[in-house]
Amino acid sequence: MKATKENIQFIDTYLENSDVVYIDIRYEMIDHIATGVEEMMEKNNIDFYNAFKDYMVVHKKAILKNNKSRYNYSWDTIKQFLFFLVKPYQLTIALLLFVFYKSVDFNSYFNKDFTVNNLFFLLFISIALFQIGYFDFYLKKKFYSIESSVVIINVIYWFKIFFLPIFGRKNVSEVTLTIFSYLIIGYVIYFIQQLRKFNQKQFQLTQ
């Protein structure tokens, strides 16, 4: 027996009313609950609502234990991003960036009034404002995987400040430009992939 779209919506509403605020965490819970309820419907030959009630009496505490009210800074997020950066196509991007900076005098486009440091700072701010504007004001939904990824861009930014003072100079080396361009582009691609994973899960649940 299969849960209907109406059943899925019922589970979603139930979890939302149970303070599961992050929609991607909610979808993971919906998938888990729907599978368990479908098995109970089949095994006991009962309708969805009775199966749901019986299932949640036993499993509600364990399921809601995985809920999060706010994102936490976690090294797991950083490690996941680092593993992503060493994928072959990502390393290819790094190589292409290095070749580009070797071929183009990138520093010549900047001066003391607008440095490379200013450019990267604007990129950081633009990415942060886009995420806030798109999710908080346009979609008006909270995504744990997206909010937790903010720690990545913060680490990149502080890495720039504390470990690469060369950014305060007029000319920035090709290696430095490659590293930070690679990290920022990698973050944007990682962000897009996280969003695609969520959209795929949303599509599966609404079919």
DAHU-V126527 format. One record per residue. RES is the residue in one letter. SS is DSSP state (2 for helix, 1 for strand, 0 for the rest). Layout:
res=[RES	RES]
ss=[SS	SS]
This chain:
res=[M	K	A	T	K	E	N	I	Q	F	I	D	T	Y	L	E	N	S	D	V	V	Y	I	D	I	R	Y	E	M	I	D	H	I	A	T	G	V	E	E	M	M	E	K	N	N	I	D	F	Y	N	A	F	K	D	Y	M	V	V	H	K	K	A	I	L	K	N	N	K	S	R	Y	N	Y	S	W	D	T	I	K	Q	F	L	F	F	L	V	K	P	Y	Q	L	T	I	A	L	L	L	F	V	F	Y	K	S	V	D	F	N	S	Y	F	N	K	D	F	T	V	N	N	L	F	F	L	L	F	I	S	I	A	L	F	Q	I	G	Y	F	D	F	Y	L	K	K	K	F	Y	S	I	E	S	S	V	V	I	I	N	V	I	Y	W	F	K	I	F	F	L	P	I	F	G	R	K	N	V	S	E	V	T	L	T	I	F	S	Y	L	I	I	G	Y	V	I	Y	F	I	Q	Q	L	R	K	F	N	Q	K	Q	F	Q	L	T	Q]
ss=[0	0	0	0	2	2	2	2	2	2	2	2	2	2	2	2	2	0	0	0	0	1	2	2	2	2	2	2	2	2	2	2	2	2	2	2	2	2	2	2	2	2	2	2	0	0	0	2	2	2	2	2	2	2	2	2	2	2	2	2	2	2	2	2	0	0	0	0	0	0	0	0	0	0	2	2	2	2	2	2	2	2	2	2	2	0	0	2	2	2	2	2	2	2	2	2	2	2	2	2	2	2	2	0	0	2	2	2	2	0	1	0	0	1	0	2	2	2	2	2	2	2	2	2	2	2	2	2	2	2	2	2	2	2	2	2	2	2	2	0	0	1	0	2	2	2	2	2	0	2	2	2	2	2	2	2	2	2	2	2	2	2	2	0	2	2	2	2	0	0	0	0	0	2	2	2	2	2	2	2	2	2	2	2	2	2	2	2	2	2	2	2	2	2	2	2	2	2	2	2	2	2	2	2	2	2	0]
